[in-house]
């Protein structure tokens, strides 16, 4: 199981940038995995069954697709 948040991203993806900015602003450690730059990351991303990035995977196993601020705040305990 992951020990930190993983964000599957793409190049020139506004919602991906929102997710990363929000996590950075909250001081939360995460790992960005660009699915356009590494085939291994694309294969991992595909296992979640989503067709669009971002997909954020939390250490507790919760998966959020896209960027919905309230969902992220709730998951992070804000």
TORKOL-4160 file (C-alpha; in steps of 0.2 Angstrom, whole numbers, padded with zeros to 4 digits, m for minus):
78
<pt num="1" X="0000" Y="0000" Z="0000"/>
<pt num="2" X="0006" Y="0018" Z="m0004"/>
<pt num="3" X="0013" Y="0028" Z="0010"/>
<pt num="4" X="0010" Y="0045" Z="0002"/>
<pt num="5" X="m0003" Y="0052" Z="m0010"/>
<pt num="6" X="0000" Y="0048" Z="m0028"/>
<pt num="7" X="m0007" Y="0060" Z="m0042"/>
<pt num="8" X="m0008" Y="0053" Z="m0060"/>
<pt num="9" X="m0006" Y="0068" Z="m0071"/>
<pt num="10" X="m0004" Y="0073" Z="m0089"/>
<pt num="11" X="0005" Y="0087" Z="m0098"/>
<pt num="12" X="m0005" Y="0104" Z="m0100"/>
<pt num="13" X="m0019" Y="0097" Z="m0089"/>
<pt num="14" X="m0027" Y="0112" Z="m0079"/>
<pt num="15" X="m0036" Y="0100" Z="m0066"/>
<pt num="16" X="m0019" Y="0091" Z="m0063"/>
<pt num="17" X="m0011" Y="0108" Z="m0059"/>
<pt num="18" X="m0026" Y="0112" Z="m0047"/>
<pt num="19" X="m0023" Y="0096" Z="m0038"/>
<pt num="20" X="m0004" Y="0098" Z="m0036"/>
<pt num="21" X="m0006" Y="0116" Z="m0031"/>
<pt num="22" X="m0019" Y="0112" Z="m0018"/>
<pt num="23" X="m0008" Y="0098" Z="m0011"/>
<pt num="24" X="0007" Y="0109" Z="m0010"/>
<pt num="25" X="m0003" Y="0124" Z="m0002"/>
<pt num="26" X="m0009" Y="0112" Z="0011"/>
<pt num="27" X="0009" Y="0106" Z="0014"/>
<pt num="28" X="0005" Y="0088" Z="0010"/>
<pt num="29" X="0018" Y="0076" Z="0003"/>
<pt num="30" X="0013" Y="0068" Z="m0014"/>
<pt num="31" X="0021" Y="0060" Z="m0029"/>
<pt num="32" X="0016" Y="0066" Z="m0046"/>
<pt num="33" X="0016" Y="0052" Z="m0060"/>
<pt num="34" X="0015" Y="0059" Z="m0077"/>
<pt num="35" X="0006" Y="0046" Z="m0088"/>
<pt num="36" X="0012" Y="0054" Z="m0104"/>
<pt num="37" X="0030" Y="0052" Z="m0100"/>
<pt num="38" X="0032" Y="0035" Z="m0092"/>
<pt num="39" X="0023" Y="0019" Z="m0099"/>
<pt num="40" X="0024" Y="0011" Z="m0081"/>
<pt num="41" X="0014" Y="0025" Z="m0074"/>
<pt num="42" X="0001" Y="0024" Z="m0089"/>
<pt num="43" X="m0002" Y="0006" Z="m0085"/>
<pt num="44" X="m0004" Y="0009" Z="m0066"/>
<pt num="45" X="m0016" Y="0023" Z="m0071"/>
<pt num="46" X="m0026" Y="0011" Z="m0082"/>
<pt num="47" X="m0029" Y="m0001" Z="m0068"/>
<pt num="48" X="m0040" Y="0012" Z="m0059"/>
<pt num="49" X="m0052" Y="0012" Z="m0074"/>
<pt num="50" X="m0053" Y="0031" Z="m0077"/>
<pt num="51" X="m0051" Y="0039" Z="m0094"/>
<pt num="52" X="m0045" Y="0056" Z="m0089"/>
<pt num="53" X="m0032" Y="0063" Z="m0077"/>
<pt num="54" X="m0030" Y="0068" Z="m0064"/>
<pt num="55" X="m0033" Y="0053" Z="m0053"/>
<pt num="56" X="m0027" Y="0055" Z="m0035"/>
<pt num="57" X="m0024" Y="0039" Z="m0024"/>
<pt num="58" X="m0023" Y="0042" Z="m0005"/>
<pt num="59" X="m0014" Y="0030" Z="0006"/>
<pt num="60" X="m0030" Y="0024" Z="0014"/>
<pt num="61" X="m0035" Y="0017" Z="m0004"/>
<pt num="62" X="m0047" Y="0031" Z="m0008"/>
<pt num="63" X="m0047" Y="0037" Z="m0026"/>
<pt num="64" X="m0053" Y="0054" Z="m0032"/>
<pt num="65" X="m0054" Y="0057" Z="m0051"/>
<pt num="66" X="m0053" Y="0075" Z="m0057"/>
<pt num="67" X="m0053" Y="0090" Z="m0045"/>
<pt num="68" X="m0067" Y="0094" Z="m0033"/>
<pt num="69" X="m0060" Y="0105" Z="m0020"/>
<pt num="70" X="m0073" Y="0099" Z="m0006"/>
<pt num="71" X="m0069" Y="0081" Z="m0009"/>
<pt num="72" X="m0050" Y="0085" Z="m0007"/>
<pt num="73" X="m0053" Y="0095" Z="0009"/>
<pt num="74" X="m0064" Y="0082" Z="0016"/>
<pt num="75" X="m0051" Y="0068" Z="0012"/>
<pt num="76" X="m0037" Y="0079" Z="0019"/>
<pt num="77" X="m0046" Y="0083" Z="0035"/>
<pt num="78" X="m0049" Y="0102" Z="0032"/>
